[in-house]
Structure formats: C-alpha cells, structure tokens
Amino acid sequence: MSKDGMNSKDFLFGTLIGGIIGATTALFLAPKSGKELRGDLNTQANALKEKTDRLTTDAKEKGTEYVTIAKDKTSELSQLVVEQSNQILEKVKDIKERATGKANQVKSDAEEAVSDVASEVSDVADEAKVRVEETKSEIEEGIKDVQEKIDQSTKS
C-alpha cells in the first residue's frame, strides 16, 4: 500500500477507537440511572454500528473502484504489449525478408561472376589451344624445311 493509504487507514481506525473510548467515558462519568445509561449505551452502540457500516460500505466501494481501475490498466497494458510485440515481429519479418533478398542477390551475382570467369577461362583455353596448334604447325614446317635442307646438302 502507499503511504497515504496507510495513513488513511490508521486515521479511520484511530477515529473509531477514539469515538468508542470517548463515548464510553462520557456515559460512565455522567450521573444517570442504570436504565438511562443502558439506553445511552444502546443509542451509542447503534450509532457506532451505523458508522462502522458506512465505513465498511465506503471501503468496499473504494476497493471495487480500485479493482476496476486495476483491471482497466492491466487490460490497457496487455493490449499495448501485444501491439508492440506485433510491431517488433513485423520488423523482424521485414528484416528477414530483406536479408533473404540480399542473400539471394549475392548468390545470383556470385553465380554470374563464376559463369563469367568460366567463360573467360574457356575462351583463353580455346585461344591457347589454337596458338599451340599454330605453333605445332609452324614447328612441323620448320622441321620439314630443316629435313629438306639436310637431304639436299647430303645429296649434293
């Protein structure tokens, strides 16, 4: 409980006890007959009962009011938590979708780069093969020329 709630409770309790003590003291100190004293005690007891009933009713009403306020606040807070959770979930889904899109783009770019490199390597290999064939042909022709020169020089 709050400090104010405790002070109110203490005040009401003190007022009630003080009222009982004061009324009882006044009744016993007043010069009255037994019948009058019993009547006054009865009257004071009824008044005290009515005050107690009023205080009890007021306390119940305040308690009900506080319970209603607490339920309303709890409901509002629960709704706020649900809304914020949904917002966070949507943001996480959006981030995941963007990350998946970026990953797919990177994968596609990498596959394209690998394909381009493979194509370049294939082109270079084909060009090297052509050059090797040309060089082979040139060497074979050179060997033929050298062989012919050797044959001519041995014949002469």
Rosetta silent file (secondary structure, phi, psi, omega in degrees, C-alpha in Angstrom):
SEQUENCE: MSKDGMNSKDFLFGTLIGGIIGATTALFLAPKSGKELRGDLNTQANALKEKTDRLTTDAKEKGTEYVTIAKDKTSELSQLVVEQSNQILEKVKDIKERATGKANQVKSDAEEAVSDVASEVSDVADEAKVRVEETKSEIEEGIKDVQEKIDQSTKS
SCORE:     score description
SCORE:     0.000 S_00000001
   1 L     0.000  158.525  177.794    0.000    0.000    0.000 S_00000001
   2 L   -80.163  167.326 -179.938    1.030    3.594   -0.427 S_00000001
   3 H   -63.691  -38.948  179.387    1.940    5.830    2.453 S_00000001
   4 H   -65.877  -39.968  179.740   -1.287    7.831    2.002 S_00000001
   5 H   -63.440  -39.805  179.917   -3.417    4.666    2.044 S_00000001
   6 H   -68.984  -39.898  179.293   -1.792    3.521    5.268 S_00000001
   7 H   -65.379  -39.797  178.809   -2.294    6.941    6.898 S_00000001
   8 H   -64.646  -42.967  179.817   -5.994    6.972    5.951 S_00000001
   9 H   -63.542  -46.532  178.852   -6.477    3.510    7.361 S_00000001
  10 H   -61.677  -40.412  179.760   -4.676    4.439   10.581 S_00000001
  11 H   -62.952  -47.473 -179.631   -6.703    7.641   10.860 S_00000001
  12 H   -62.941  -42.939  179.488  -10.037    5.835   10.434 S_00000001
  13 H   -63.618  -43.117  179.114   -9.047    3.147   12.899 S_00000001
  14 H   -64.623  -39.906  178.403   -7.891    5.771   15.441 S_00000001
  15 H   -63.333  -43.922 -179.733  -11.090    7.784   14.974 S_00000001
  16 H   -61.922  -50.475 -179.498  -13.218    4.708   15.541 S_00000001
  17 H   -63.680  -42.826  179.508  -11.338    3.648   18.683 S_00000001
  18 H   -62.209  -40.732  178.396  -11.266    7.235   19.983 S_00000001
  19 H   -62.874  -43.401  179.524  -15.005    7.598   19.407 S_00000001
  20 H   -62.689  -47.945 -178.102  -15.726    4.382   21.291 S_00000001
  21 H   -63.542  -44.675 -179.397  -13.486    5.355   24.212 S_00000001
  22 H   -62.601  -45.202 -179.710  -14.866    8.903   24.351 S_00000001
  23 H   -64.446  -43.649 -179.552  -18.499    7.786   24.212 S_00000001
  24 H   -62.958  -44.349  179.877  -17.956    5.105   26.848 S_00000001
  25 H   -62.386  -43.603 -179.696  -16.128    7.524   29.170 S_00000001
  26 H   -62.836  -41.406 -179.193  -18.845   10.152   28.772 S_00000001
  27 H   -65.958  -41.663 -177.370  -21.539    7.605   29.531 S_00000001
  28 H   -74.773  -27.944 -178.445  -19.828    6.263   32.637 S_00000001
  29 H   -87.030  -16.583 -179.206  -18.962    9.667   34.050 S_00000001
  30 L   -76.411  137.868  179.622  -22.412   11.163   33.513 S_00000001
  31 L   -79.901   92.149 -179.582  -24.676   10.986   36.556 S_00000001
  32 L  -132.507  164.165  176.369  -27.520    8.844   35.189 S_00000001
  33 L   -77.996  167.868 -179.481  -29.600    5.955   36.352 S_00000001
  34 H   -60.185  -40.238 -178.931  -28.868    2.399   35.130 S_00000001
  35 H   -66.142  -44.541  178.710  -31.833    2.437   32.772 S_00000001
  36 H   -64.340  -40.980  179.974  -30.789    5.748   31.217 S_00000001
  37 H   -62.400  -43.822  178.366  -27.181    4.537   30.990 S_00000001
  38 H   -63.816  -39.789  177.808  -28.262    1.331   29.191 S_00000001
  39 H   -63.377  -45.041  177.866  -30.405    3.402   26.819 S_00000001
  40 H   -63.576  -41.314  177.959  -27.494    5.751   26.109 S_00000001
  41 H   -61.551  -42.464  178.435  -25.167    2.759   25.622 S_00000001
  42 H   -61.776  -45.627 -179.663  -27.698    1.241   23.229 S_00000001
  43 H   -61.938  -46.193  179.559  -28.002    4.518   21.330 S_00000001
  44 H   -65.124  -39.041  178.769  -24.227    4.918   21.146 S_00000001
  45 H   -63.726  -42.076  178.187  -23.794    1.268   20.095 S_00000001
  46 H   -64.552  -42.602  178.545  -26.366    1.750   17.307 S_00000001
  47 H   -62.977  -41.906  178.859  -24.658    4.967   16.180 S_00000001
  48 H   -64.251  -40.686  178.543  -21.304    3.199   16.263 S_00000001
  49 H   -63.166  -42.106  179.070  -22.748    0.275   14.282 S_00000001
  50 H   -63.640  -43.126  178.117  -24.125    2.693   11.667 S_00000001
  51 H   -62.612  -43.585  179.190  -20.757    4.453   11.390 S_00000001
  52 H   -62.280  -42.479  178.272  -18.989    1.106   11.065 S_00000001
  53 H   -62.242  -43.147  178.672  -21.480    0.010    8.398 S_00000001
  54 H   -62.374  -46.501  179.723  -20.922    3.267    6.491 S_00000001
  55 H   -62.400  -40.970  178.628  -17.152    2.919    6.729 S_00000001
  56 H   -63.036  -45.307  179.040  -17.347   -0.724    5.611 S_00000001
  57 H   -61.671  -45.651  178.448  -19.584    0.208    2.686 S_00000001
  58 H   -60.391  -43.232 -179.641  -17.259    3.057    1.710 S_00000001
  59 H   -63.282  -41.333  178.782  -14.236    0.753    1.962 S_00000001
  60 H   -64.256  -42.295  179.221  -15.954   -1.880   -0.211 S_00000001
  61 H   -62.986  -44.480  178.541  -16.897    0.755   -2.798 S_00000001
  62 H   -63.372  -42.349  178.777  -13.346    2.116   -2.876 S_00000001
  63 H   -60.662  -44.415  178.400  -11.985   -1.436   -3.124 S_00000001
  64 H   -63.373  -41.344  178.434  -14.312   -2.204   -6.021 S_00000001
  65 H   -61.775  -44.852  179.808  -13.316    1.059   -7.682 S_00000001
  66 H   -66.028  -37.963  177.517   -9.608    0.249   -7.295 S_00000001
  67 H   -63.175  -43.439  178.663  -10.138   -3.275   -8.621 S_00000001
  68 H   -62.184  -44.601  178.357  -11.920   -1.862  -11.677 S_00000001
  69 H   -61.406  -44.466 -179.448   -9.139    0.669  -12.253 S_00000001
  70 H   -62.647  -41.200  178.539   -6.509   -2.066  -11.868 S_00000001
  71 H   -64.005  -43.240  178.926   -8.346   -4.313  -14.351 S_00000001
  72 H   -61.372  -46.182 -179.036   -8.641   -1.451  -16.848 S_00000001
  73 H   -64.656  -41.212  178.885   -4.961   -0.576  -16.520 S_00000001
  74 H   -62.834  -42.350  178.665   -3.961   -4.240  -16.818 S_00000001
  75 H   -63.103  -44.486  179.219   -6.089   -4.584  -19.926 S_00000001
  76 H   -61.909  -45.225 -179.867   -4.574   -1.438  -21.441 S_00000001
  77 H   -64.232  -40.900  178.665   -1.047   -2.593  -20.645 S_00000001
  78 H   -61.901  -44.068  179.465   -1.734   -6.050  -22.070 S_00000001
  79 H   -63.825  -40.847  178.719   -3.084   -4.534  -25.266 S_00000001
  80 H   -63.577  -42.881  178.843   -0.068   -2.220  -25.513 S_00000001
  81 H   -63.224  -42.392  179.183    2.321   -5.142  -25.026 S_00000001
  82 H   -62.957  -44.987 -179.997    0.513   -7.151  -27.714 S_00000001
  83 H   -61.599  -46.254 -179.337    0.622   -4.219  -30.145 S_00000001
  84 H   -67.112  -36.772  176.731    4.309   -3.580  -29.547 S_00000001
  85 H   -62.775  -42.265  178.534    5.082   -7.300  -29.830 S_00000001
  86 H   -64.022  -40.209  178.211    3.282   -7.395  -33.172 S_00000001
  87 H   -62.847  -44.355  179.300    5.216   -4.347  -34.380 S_00000001
  88 H   -63.679  -42.519  179.037    8.514   -5.930  -33.373 S_00000001
  89 H   -61.148  -42.504  178.325    7.512   -9.198  -35.045 S_00000001
  90 H   -63.308  -41.243  178.831    6.665   -7.343  -38.266 S_00000001
  91 H   -63.893  -41.763  179.155   10.020   -5.532  -38.173 S_00000001
  92 H   -63.878  -43.118  177.879   11.863   -8.820  -37.658 S_00000001
  93 H   -61.245  -43.078  179.819    9.960  -10.402  -40.563 S_00000001
  94 H   -62.591  -44.906  179.189   10.775   -7.404  -42.765 S_00000001
  95 H   -62.953  -40.996  179.324   14.463   -7.567  -41.848 S_00000001
  96 H   -63.569  -43.560  179.309   14.495  -11.312  -42.505 S_00000001
  97 H   -63.174  -43.022  178.837   12.862  -10.836  -45.907 S_00000001
  98 H   -64.872  -40.427  179.382   15.344   -8.116  -46.848 S_00000001
  99 H   -64.704  -41.188  178.157   18.267  -10.256  -45.656 S_00000001
 100 H   -64.013  -42.138  177.493   16.966  -13.225  -47.651 S_00000001
 101 H   -61.117  -44.519  178.872   16.596  -10.993  -50.723 S_00000001
 102 H   -64.220  -42.348  179.712   20.146   -9.682  -50.297 S_00000001
 103 H   -61.854  -43.218  178.470   21.485  -13.217  -49.812 S_00000001
 104 H   -64.662  -38.967  178.397   19.720  -14.375  -52.972 S_00000001
 105 H   -64.301  -44.191  179.246   21.080  -11.350  -54.865 S_00000001
 106 H   -62.804  -43.395  178.888   24.616  -12.058  -53.644 S_00000001
 107 H   -60.854  -45.097  179.277   24.244  -15.725  -54.605 S_00000001
 108 H   -62.557  -44.490  178.790   22.968  -14.760  -58.053 S_00000001
 109 H   -62.395  -41.404  179.643   25.803  -12.258  -58.512 S_00000001
 110 H   -65.117  -42.843  178.259   28.360  -14.870  -57.410 S_00000001
 111 H   -62.614  -40.562  178.753   26.939  -17.470  -59.806 S_00000001
 112 H   -64.853  -42.088  179.108   27.044  -14.920  -62.618 S_00000001
 113 H   -64.232  -42.747  178.264   30.640  -13.994  -61.744 S_00000001
 114 H   -62.373  -42.854  179.029   31.654  -17.678  -61.674 S_00000001
 115 H   -63.091  -42.802  178.404   29.946  -18.205  -65.024 S_00000001
 116 H   -62.739  -44.363  179.851   31.718  -15.162  -66.492 S_00000001
 117 H   -64.210  -42.691  179.135   35.105  -16.353  -65.190 S_00000001
 118 H   -61.781  -39.961  178.338   34.458  -19.870  -66.513 S_00000001
 119 H   -65.033  -43.794  177.993   33.572  -18.421  -69.900 S_00000001
 120 H   -62.485  -44.020  179.010   36.738  -16.274  -69.908 S_00000001
 121 H   -61.315  -43.361  179.003   38.860  -19.276  -68.904 S_00000001
 122 H   -62.438  -42.878  178.290   37.247  -21.330  -71.656 S_00000001
 123 H   -62.807  -44.823  179.130   37.910  -18.565  -74.196 S_00000001
 124 H   -63.495  -41.195  179.160   41.542  -18.254  -73.066 S_00000001
 125 H   -63.936  -42.844  178.555   41.934  -22.047  -73.189 S_00000001
 126 H   -62.665  -43.759  179.263   40.477  -22.163  -76.713 S_00000001
 127 H   -63.625  -41.941  178.289   42.781  -19.345  -77.822 S_00000001
 128 H   -63.975  -38.815  178.417   45.778  -21.087  -76.241 S_00000001
 129 H   -62.313  -42.983  178.655   44.812  -24.329  -77.995 S_00000001
 130 H   -62.598  -44.638  179.650   44.655  -22.514  -81.338 S_00000001
 131 H   -63.652  -39.734  178.072   48.066  -20.924  -80.705 S_00000001
 132 H   -63.055  -42.854  178.951   49.542  -24.288  -79.699 S_00000001
 133 H   -63.109  -42.990  178.789   48.171  -25.833  -82.898 S_00000001
 134 H   -63.314  -44.586  179.795   49.593  -22.955  -84.953 S_00000001
 135 H   -63.408  -39.789  178.301   52.947  -23.235  -83.195 S_00000001
 136 H   -60.897  -45.189  179.708   52.912  -27.003  -83.719 S_00000001
 137 H   -62.353  -43.658  179.752   52.227  -26.495  -87.428 S_00000001
 138 H   -63.004  -42.488  179.414   54.999  -23.925  -87.676 S_00000001
 139 H   -64.096  -43.491  179.265   57.445  -26.257  -85.866 S_00000001
 140 H   -61.716  -41.325  178.033   56.453  -29.159  -88.124 S_00000001
 141 H   -64.868  -41.241  178.113   57.003  -26.951  -91.194 S_00000001
 142 H   -62.301  -40.130  179.006   60.325  -25.815  -89.770 S_00000001
 143 H   -64.924  -41.824  178.378   61.341  -29.430  -89.203 S_00000001
 144 H   -61.240  -43.564  179.797   60.342  -30.281  -92.773 S_00000001
 145 H   -62.590  -44.757 -179.821   62.400  -27.345  -94.071 S_00000001
 146 H   -64.071  -41.187  179.946   65.388  -28.386  -91.980 S_00000001
 147 H   -63.344  -42.919  179.596   64.956  -32.000  -93.123 S_00000001
 148 H   -64.161  -40.591 -179.841   64.789  -30.913  -96.754 S_00000001
 149 H   -66.533  -38.951  178.068   67.904  -28.789  -96.341 S_00000001
 150 H   -65.218  -44.677 -179.394   69.683  -31.691  -94.711 S_00000001
 151 H   -63.335  -40.538 -179.115   68.563  -34.003  -97.514 S_00000001
 152 H   -68.533  -40.086 -178.039   69.699  -31.504 -100.161 S_00000001
 153 H   -73.175  -27.341  177.138   73.016  -30.958  -98.521 S_00000001
 154 H   -79.413  -26.678  178.405   73.650  -34.701  -98.279 S_00000001
 155 H   -78.551  -30.804 -176.540   72.720  -35.173 -101.908 S_00000001
 156 L   -87.059    0.000    0.000   74.988  -32.538 -103.173 S_00000001
